[in-house]
Amino acid sequence: MRKEYLLPGLAVVGGAAGLALRRWQLTTALEPDTGLPIAGRPATYAFWGLTILMAALLILLSVKMAKGIPASYNEVFRCRSFGCLLAVSAAGFLTVIAGVFALTERVETGMRLLKVLLGLFLVLSGGCILVIGKSNYRGEGKGTRSLLLLAPPFACCIWLLSSYRGWARDPVLRDYAVMMLAIMCGMMAHYFIACLSFEKARGVPACAAGLLAVYFSLATLTDGHTRSDLLLLAALILYMTASVYALLRQREPESAGQIPSADSENPEKEDLP
């Protein structure tokens, strides 16, 4: 199987398995009255064992298969696949809708300003994703030193800050660890993708972080989230799956498609007097 299908497919299948194990953990490894974790339950070991295995596997495969990615965003993400365009466009629309929900959700007074800032950045980020997705599909070349690619990582930063304000009161790290890892991996993947726009070679970490974002986003879907968080997780899954697919598509060298000339076929041909 070609690597552009193998790695995203592995992240999606692993994430689906993680989702099932996470659901098992939440239903069998927590006290029904207090919600505190019960030590020694097999569901907890199974979930985190799979998570460690998937993280190691995805990172190692990214190191092996994403080497040699050129430090050029337009060259890497130029993709005529309609499936990629559809996934990226859906991610952009979901991000915009999540921003609207974030602006309308009821929150505590102390978090209102941060929530408004998050909503505005999400609307901006979704619009940027739509523009850059169309550019990649049509080959318009808008990815070079583009400020459009900086909006998504900044939006993820604010998403992480906003979420942590709510998590800070929860003494049980296991309640939000998977969600936190999903946001952090998504933020790093967006950042490394933006690095390619500024001609910084970050192909391997972009691939690894994108795949891990897909895994953790799928695994945390059963944790119970707000509407905006669920939409953002779905957008992260779609966008990172499409991005890793485009990143791993290896183009043939230009010389491979050239027809050798007669002189190149006979390099020892003598010159005529």
C-alpha positions in Angstrom: 0.0 0.0 0.0 1.3 3.5 -0.8 2.4 5.5 2.1 0.0 8.4 1.5 -2.8 5.9 2.2 -1.0 3.8 4.8 -0.2 6.4 7.4 -3.5 8.3 7.4 -5.4 5.0 7.3 -3.4 3.7 10.2 -4.1 6.9 12.3 -7.8 6.7 11.5 -8.1 2.9 12.3 -6.0 3.4 15.5 -8.1 6.3 16.5 -11.3 4.3 16.1 -9.8 1.6 18.2 -8.7 4.2 20.8 -12.3 5.6 20.8 -13.7 2.2 21.6 -11.2 1.6 24.4 -11.7 5.1 25.7 -15.5 4.4 25.8 -14.8 1.2 27.7 -12.6 3.0 30.1 -15.1 5.7 30.9 -17.9 3.1 31.5 -15.9 0.6 33.6 -12.9 2.4 35.2 -14.6 5.3 36.9 -16.6 5.4 40.1 -20.3 6.1 39.2 -20.8 8.4 42.2 -17.7 10.5 42.2 -16.3 10.0 38.7 -12.9 9.3 40.2 -10.7 6.6 38.4 -10.7 3.1 39.8 -7.1 1.7 40.0 -6.2 -1.5 38.2 -9.0 -1.7 35.7 -7.9 -3.4 32.4 -9.7 -0.8 30.3 -7.3 1.9 31.5 -4.2 -0.2 30.7 -5.6 -1.2 27.3 -6.3 2.4 26.3 -3.0 3.9 27.3 -1.1 0.8 26.1 -2.6 1.3 22.6 -2.0 5.1 22.8 1.7 4.6 23.6 2.0 2.0 20.8 0.3 4.2 18.2 2.3 7.2 19.2 5.6 5.3 18.8 4.5 3.7 15.5 3.2 6.9 13.9 6.4 8.8 14.9 8.7 6.1 13.6 6.8 5.7 10.3 6.8 9.5 9.8 10.5 9.6 10.3 11.0 6.8 7.8 8.4 7.9 5.1 8.4 11.7 5.3 12.1 12.2 4.8 13.2 14.4 1.9 10.0 16.6 1.9 11.0 19.8 0.1 10.9 23.1 2.1 8.3 24.5 -0.3 4.6 24.7 0.7 3.3 25.1 -2.8 5.3 22.1 -4.0 4.3 19.8 -1.2 0.6 20.6 -0.9 -0.3 21.1 -4.5 -2.9 18.4 -4.8 -5.5 17.9 -7.6 -7.4 15.3 -5.5 -11.1 16.3 -5.2 -11.2 14.2 -2.0 -8.6 16.5 -0.4 -10.4 19.6 -1.5 -13.7 18.2 -0.1 -12.0 17.3 3.3 -10.2 20.7 3.6 -13.4 22.6 2.6 -15.5 20.7 5.1 -12.8 21.4 7.8 -12.9 25.1 7.0 -16.7 25.3 7.2 -16.8 23.3 10.5 -14.2 25.6 12.0 -16.3 28.7 11.0 -19.4 27.1 12.5 -17.5 26.2 15.7 -16.4 29.8 16.0 -20.1 30.9 15.8 -21.0 28.4 18.5 -18.1 29.6 20.7 -19.4 33.2 20.4 -22.9 32.1 21.5 -22.1 29.5 24.2 -22.8 30.5 27.8 -19.6 30.7 29.9 -18.5 32.2 33.2 -17.9 36.0 33.3 -14.1 35.5 33.7 -13.9 33.4 30.6 -16.1 35.5 28.3 -13.4 37.6 26.8 -11.3 34.6 26.0 -14.3 32.8 24.5 -15.1 35.8 22.3 -11.4 35.9 21.2 -11.5 32.2 20.4 -14.7 32.5 18.4 -13.3 35.4 16.3 -10.1 33.5 15.6 -11.9 30.4 14.6 -14.1 32.2 12.1 -10.9 33.8 10.7 -9.0 30.5 10.7 -11.9 28.7 8.9 -11.9 31.3 6.2 -8.1 31.0 5.8 -8.4 27.2 5.5 -11.1 27.6 2.7 -8.9 30.0 0.8 -5.7 28.0 1.1 -7.5 24.7 0.2 -8.9 26.2 -3.0 -5.4 27.6 -3.8 -3.8 24.2 -3.3 -6.4 22.5 -5.5 -6.1 25.0 -8.3 -2.4 25.5 -8.1 -2.7 29.3 -7.4 0.5 29.3 -5.3 -0.8 31.3 -2.4 1.1 29.2 0.2 4.5 31.0 -0.1 5.1 33.1 3.0 1.4 33.2 3.5 -0.1 34.8 6.6 -3.2 32.7 6.0 -1.4 29.7 7.4 -0.7 31.4 10.7 -4.3 31.8 11.7 -4.9 28.1 12.5 -2.0 27.6 14.9 -2.9 30.8 16.7 -6.6 29.6 17.0 -5.4 26.3 18.4 -3.3 28.2 21.0 -6.4 30.2 22.1 -8.5 26.9 22.1 -5.9 25.3 24.4 -5.9 28.3 26.8 -9.7 28.5 26.8 -10.1 24.8 27.5 -7.4 24.8 30.2 -9.3 27.4 32.1 -12.1 24.9 32.5 -9.9 22.0 33.2 -7.9 23.8 35.9 -10.7 23.0 38.5 -10.6 19.3 37.7 -8.1 17.4 39.9 -8.2 14.3 37.7 -5.8 14.6 34.8 -7.2 11.6 33.0 -10.5 13.4 32.5 -9.0 15.8 30.0 -5.5 14.4 29.1 -6.6 13.0 25.7 -8.4 16.2 24.7 -5.4 18.2 25.7 -3.1 16.0 23.6 -5.4 16.4 20.6 -5.3 20.2 20.8 -1.5 20.3 21.4 -0.8 17.9 18.5 -3.1 19.9 16.2 -1.4 23.1 17.2 2.0 21.7 16.5 0.9 20.2 13.1 -0.5 23.6 12.0 2.7 25.3 13.1 5.0 22.9 11.2 2.8 23.1 8.1 3.1 26.9 8.3 6.9 26.5 8.6 6.9 25.0 5.1 5.2 28.1 3.9 8.2 30.1 5.1 10.7 27.6 3.5 11.6 25.8 6.7 11.9 22.1 6.2 9.5 20.6 8.8 8.0 17.7 6.8 8.7 14.9 9.3 7.3 16.7 12.4 4.4 18.0 10.4 3.5 14.5 9.4 4.0 13.0 12.9 2.0 15.8 14.6 -0.8 15.6 12.1 -1.2 11.9 12.5 -1.1 12.1 16.3 -3.8 14.9 16.1 -6.0 12.5 14.1 -5.5 9.7 16.6 -6.2 11.8 19.7 -9.1 13.7 18.2 -10.8 10.4 17.3 -10.1 8.9 20.7 -11.5 11.8 22.7 -14.8 12.1 20.8 -16.6 10.1 23.5 -15.4 12.2 26.4 -18.3 14.6 26.3 -17.7 18.0 24.8 -19.4 21.2 23.8 -20.7 21.7 20.3 -17.9 23.9 19.3 -15.3 21.4 20.6 -16.9 18.5 18.7 -16.9 20.5 15.5 -13.3 21.5 16.0 -12.2 17.9 16.6 -14.0 16.8 13.4 -12.4 19.7 11.5 -9.0 18.7 12.9 -9.5 15.1 11.8 -10.5 16.0 8.2 -7.8 18.7 7.7 -4.9 16.7 9.1 -5.9 13.6 7.2 -6.0 15.5 4.0 -2.8 17.4 4.8 -0.8 14.3 5.6 -2.0 12.6 2.5 -0.9 15.6 0.4 2.4 15.8 2.2 3.3 12.1 1.7 2.5 12.1 -2.0 6.0 11.8 -3.6 6.4 13.4 -6.9 8.5 11.9 -9.6 11.7 13.9 -10.3 11.4 16.1 -13.2 14.2 14.3 -15.0 12.3 11.1 -14.7 9.8 12.3 -17.2 12.2 13.7 -19.7 13.0 11.8 -22.9 16.8 11.3 -23.3 18.3 13.0 -26.3 20.4 11.2 -28.8 23.6 12.8 -27.5 22.8 11.6 -24.0 22.3 8.1 -25.3 25.7 8.2 -27.1 28.0 10.2 -24.8 31.1 8.8 -26.5 30.0 9.8 -30.0 33.0 11.4 -31.8 32.7 14.9 -33.2 32.7 15.3 -37.0 35.8 16.9 -38.4 
